[in-house]
Amino acid sequence: MTKDSNLSTIIVWVQNNPGVLFKLSGLIRRRRFNIESLTVSHTEKPGISRFTILVRGNKKTVEKMSKQLYRIVEVVKIRESYDKEIVARELCLIKVDTSKKEDRSDIMETAKHFRVKVVQIKPKYTIFELTGNEDKIDAFYENMKKYRIMEFVRTGRTAVFK
């Protein structure tokens, strides 16, 4: 994911009831909205969950999506936000082939540059954990491609308001 003026973050607070994710994803699917990422978690309020949805589309599309989401009974609140209003991060785990001894120091130096946490070191691979914005994660991924990425997973955007 790279910076794009067509990306917006929609944060939806819902009652934490069975089937809410199914309803929300069904509505999104039926309306053919393009979702870049979706993260869900409990909040500081018991019984309330928070969806952070990164959506691609112009302002009109984002407003339309928000109005559609309000139709779901369990939706408590929706807030559309722009990058200047939020602090947003992602988490990624990346497993890189470190079986070649001549590559290890370069890999570790690059990891140090990105302030990456080493989660596990084995003779054939190293697992790294990186937290940051989408661009930082994309850049680290690009730097690791030449060493053979064995596995890569990222959470999608999560955000709080400033």
matplotlib code that plots the C-alpha trace (Angstrom):
import matplotlib.pyplot as plt

x = [0.0, 1.4, 0.2, -2.7, -5.0, -7.9, -7.4, -9.7, -10.1, -13.6, -13.9, -17.1, -18.1, -20.5, -22.3, -20.2, -22.9, -22.6, -22.9, -22.0, -18.8, -20.9, -23.5, -20.8, -18.8, -22.0, -23.1, -19.6, -19.6, -23.1, -22.3, -19.0, -16.9, -13.2, -11.7, -7.9, -7.8, -10.1, -9.1, -11.4, -10.9, -12.5, -12.5, -12.2, -16.0, -17.3, -19.6, -18.3, -16.0, -14.2, -13.7, -11.0, -11.7, -9.2, -11.2, -10.3, -12.6, -13.4, -15.2, -18.6, -17.9, -16.7, -19.8, -22.0, -20.3, -20.7, -24.4, -24.9, -23.1, -25.4, -28.2, -26.8, -28.7, -25.6, -23.7, -23.3, -21.1, -19.1, -16.4, -14.6, -11.1, -8.3, -4.6, -4.0, -6.6, -5.3, -2.2, -2.3, 0.0, 0.2, 2.1, 3.8, 5.7, 8.2, 10.2, 13.4, 15.8, 19.0, 20.6, 23.4, 25.9, 27.2, 23.6, 23.0, 24.9, 23.3, 19.8, 20.5, 21.8, 18.7, 16.5, 18.4, 17.9, 14.1, 14.1, 12.7, 12.3, 13.9, 11.3, 13.1, 16.5, 17.0, 19.8, 17.7, 15.5, 14.9, 11.4, 11.1, 8.3, 7.8, 5.3, 4.8, 2.9, 2.1, 5.1, 7.6, 6.3, 6.3, 9.9, 11.2, 9.4, 11.1, 14.5, 14.0, 12.8, 16.4, 17.0, 14.0, 10.9, 9.6, 6.4, 4.9, 1.7, 0.4, -2.5, -3.9, -4.4, -5.3, -5.8, -6.6, -7.7, -5.2]
y = [0.0, 3.3, 6.8, 7.7, 10.7, 8.3, 6.4, 7.3, 5.8, 5.1, 4.2, 2.4, 1.6, -1.3, -3.3, -6.4, -8.9, -12.2, -11.6, -8.0, -8.6, -10.8, -8.0, -5.3, -7.3, -8.4, -4.8, -3.8, -6.7, -6.0, -2.3, -3.2, -0.9, -1.4, -2.1, -1.9, -3.2, -3.9, -4.3, -5.1, -5.0, -4.4, -0.9, 0.7, 0.5, -2.9, -4.4, -2.0, -3.1, -0.8, -1.4, 0.6, 0.4, 1.7, 2.4, 3.5, 6.1, 9.7, 11.7, 11.0, 7.2, 7.4, 9.3, 6.9, 4.0, 5.6, 6.2, 2.6, 1.3, 3.4, 1.1, -1.7, -1.8, -2.5, 0.5, 3.0, 5.7, 6.3, 8.8, 9.4, 10.7, 12.0, 11.3, 14.7, 13.9, 10.5, 8.6, 5.4, 2.3, -1.2, -4.2, -6.8, -10.0, -11.0, -14.2, -13.8, -16.5, -16.0, -19.3, -17.6, -16.3, -13.6, -12.0, -12.0, -8.8, -6.8, -8.1, -7.2, -3.7, -3.0, -4.2, -1.9, 1.0, 0.4, -0.1, -3.6, -6.0, -9.5, -12.0, -15.3, -16.3, -19.8, -21.1, -20.9, -17.9, -14.8, -13.5, -9.7, -7.5, -4.0, -1.4, 1.8, 3.5, 1.7, 3.4, 2.2, -1.4, -1.3, 0.0, -2.7, -5.3, -4.0, -4.1, -7.7, -9.1, -9.6, -12.0, -14.2, -13.5, -16.8, -15.4, -12.0, -10.9, -7.4, -6.3, -3.5, 0.0, 0.8, 4.4, 6.8, 10.4, 13.2]
z = [0.0, -0.9, -0.1, -2.2, -2.0, -2.8, 0.5, 3.4, 6.9, 8.2, 11.9, 12.9, 16.5, 16.8, 19.5, 20.0, 18.9, 17.0, 13.3, 13.1, 11.1, 8.7, 8.3, 7.8, 5.3, 3.4, 3.0, 1.8, -0.7, -2.0, -2.6, -4.3, -2.2, -2.6, 0.9, 1.2, 4.8, 7.7, 11.4, 14.2, 18.0, 21.3, 22.7, 26.1, 26.4, 27.3, 24.6, 21.9, 19.0, 16.6, 12.9, 11.2, 7.4, 4.9, 1.7, -1.7, -3.3, -3.6, -1.0, -2.4, -2.3, 1.3, 2.3, 0.5, 2.3, 5.7, 5.1, 4.1, 7.2, 9.4, 8.2, 10.3, 13.6, 15.7, 14.4, 17.2, 15.5, 12.3, 11.7, 8.5, 9.0, 6.9, 7.5, 9.2, 11.8, 12.9, 14.0, 11.9, 12.1, 10.8, 12.1, 9.9, 10.5, 7.8, 7.6, 5.6, 4.4, 6.3, 5.4, 3.4, 5.9, 3.6, 3.6, 7.3, 8.2, 5.4, 6.5, 10.1, 9.2, 7.1, 10.0, 12.3, 10.0, 10.0, 13.8, 13.3, 16.2, 15.7, 16.9, 16.2, 14.7, 13.3, 11.2, 8.0, 8.6, 10.8, 11.7, 12.0, 13.5, 12.2, 13.2, 11.2, 8.5, 5.2, 3.4, 6.0, 5.8, 2.0, 2.0, 4.4, 2.3, -0.9, 0.8, 1.9, -1.5, -2.7, 0.3, -0.4, 1.7, 3.0, 4.6, 5.0, 6.8, 7.8, 10.0, 8.0, 9.3, 12.9, 14.0, 16.8, 16.5, 17.4]

ax = plt.figure().add_subplot(projection="3d")
ax.plot(x, y, z, "-o")
ax.set_aspect("equal")
plt.show()
